[in-house]
Amino acid sequence: MSLADRLVLALTAGDNAGGDKRGRQSSAKRLRNALDTLGWTNPDLETALMQCSGVENLEERMVVGLLDPVVLKYLEERAELATIVDPT
């Protein structure tokens, strides 16, 4: 099962437990935006994340079926820096 599928399942379970569906939408979108900004544009979200994690030395933080908040924060910070350095 792909990372995108596992994210949807996990976030749907959170919704069913009383969570807010905006979190589900936000996590996937934030991850996709950060990866795209950094040049990891593979249409398969899991593949893009795994490729990026190997280059960014994040592979030890990768857990099947989960997105480590530290990884998301790191990728977002790198993407923000990339837009400052090259705003095109």
Secondary structure, 3 states (H helix, E strand, C coil): CCHHHHHHHHHHHHHHCCCCHHHHHHHHHHHHHHHHHCCCCCCCHHHHHHHHHHHCCCHHHCECCECCHHHHHHHHHHHHHHHHHCCC
